[in-house]
Amino acid sequence: MKKFDFNNKRFALIQNSDNGQVNTETIFNYKQDDNLVTADYFGGSIKYGKIIAELKDDQLNMLYQCFTTDNQLKAGKALAQIELTENGKIKLSLNWQWLTDGNDKGISEYIEID
């Protein structure tokens, strides 16, 4: 059995750096095929976003891109540390960096929702 299963899981933001784009209204819908993990996301300041990631042990190596409600096209990369909460939900702690907009860096946390 795989340690982490992202297929058909939904995530929402817990906290984000000030220079981050997503907010608590943004919902992430994940899919998984072996070690390939993808997600579509939208809501809040995001019209549409896409994540593609490689799952390796307890980390996701991510690339992401989004189109914002103010018509900006943005892209970035992140390394997500994966852990399970006491109630069995997946929590993601990301160290991320924009590849657009001056390469700003930040941190954010996400939790699996029902």
C-alpha positions in Angstrom: 0.0 0.0 0.0 1.2 3.5 -0.8 2.1 5.7 2.1 0.2 8.7 0.6 -2.8 8.7 -1.7 -3.6 12.0 -3.4 -6.2 10.6 -5.8 -9.5 12.5 -5.6 -8.4 14.5 -2.6 -9.2 18.2 -2.1 -7.1 20.7 -0.2 -7.5 24.2 1.1 -5.0 26.8 2.5 -4.2 27.0 6.2 -1.6 29.8 5.9 0.4 31.6 3.2 3.2 34.2 3.0 2.0 37.7 2.1 3.5 37.4 -1.4 1.6 34.3 -2.1 -1.3 34.3 -4.6 -3.8 31.8 -3.2 -6.2 32.4 -0.3 -8.7 30.4 1.8 -11.2 30.5 -1.0 -8.9 28.6 -3.3 -9.6 24.8 -3.6 -7.1 22.3 -5.0 -8.4 19.0 -6.6 -5.7 16.4 -6.7 -5.2 13.3 -8.8 -2.5 10.6 -8.7 -1.1 8.0 -11.0 1.8 6.1 -9.2 4.4 8.8 -8.5 2.8 11.5 -10.7 0.5 13.9 -8.8 -1.5 16.6 -10.5 -4.0 19.2 -9.3 -6.3 21.8 -10.7 -7.1 24.8 -8.5 -9.4 27.8 -8.6 -11.3 30.2 -6.4 -10.4 33.4 -4.6 -7.9 35.3 -6.7 -7.3 32.3 -9.0 -9.3 31.8 -12.2 -7.4 28.6 -13.0 -4.2 26.9 -11.8 -2.4 23.6 -12.5 0.2 21.6 -10.5 2.3 18.8 -11.7 4.5 17.0 -9.2 6.6 14.0 -8.5 5.9 12.1 -5.3 9.1 10.8 -3.7 8.9 9.3 -0.2 7.3 12.1 1.9 7.8 15.0 -0.5 6.2 16.4 -3.6 8.5 18.2 -6.0 6.1 20.6 -7.7 5.8 22.9 -10.6 2.7 25.2 -10.8 1.2 27.8 -13.0 -1.9 29.9 -12.6 -4.0 32.6 -14.3 -5.3 35.1 -11.7 -8.6 37.1 -11.6 -6.6 40.2 -12.5 -5.3 38.5 -15.7 -1.8 37.7 -14.6 -0.1 34.5 -15.8 2.2 33.3 -13.0 4.5 30.2 -12.5 6.5 28.8 -9.7 8.1 25.7 -8.1 7.8 24.2 -4.7 9.0 21.4 -2.4 6.1 20.1 -0.3 6.8 18.2 2.9 3.9 15.7 3.4 2.6 14.6 6.8 -0.5 12.9 8.2 -2.5 14.7 11.0 -3.8 12.8 14.0 -7.1 12.4 12.3 -5.5 10.9 9.1 -5.7 13.9 6.9 -2.8 14.9 4.6 -1.0 18.2 5.4 1.3 19.9 3.0 4.0 22.3 4.1 5.5 24.1 1.0 8.6 26.1 0.5 7.9 27.8 -2.8 9.4 30.3 -5.2 7.9 32.3 -8.1 9.6 31.8 -11.4 7.9 35.0 -12.5 7.5 38.4 -10.7 11.1 38.6 -9.4 11.5 35.1 -8.0 10.0 35.9 -4.6 10.0 33.0 -2.1 7.5 32.0 0.6 6.0 29.3 2.6 2.4 28.0 2.8 0.5 25.1 4.4 -2.5 23.2 3.1 -4.8 20.6 4.6 -7.0 17.9 3.1 -10.7 18.7 3.2 -13.8 16.6 2.8 
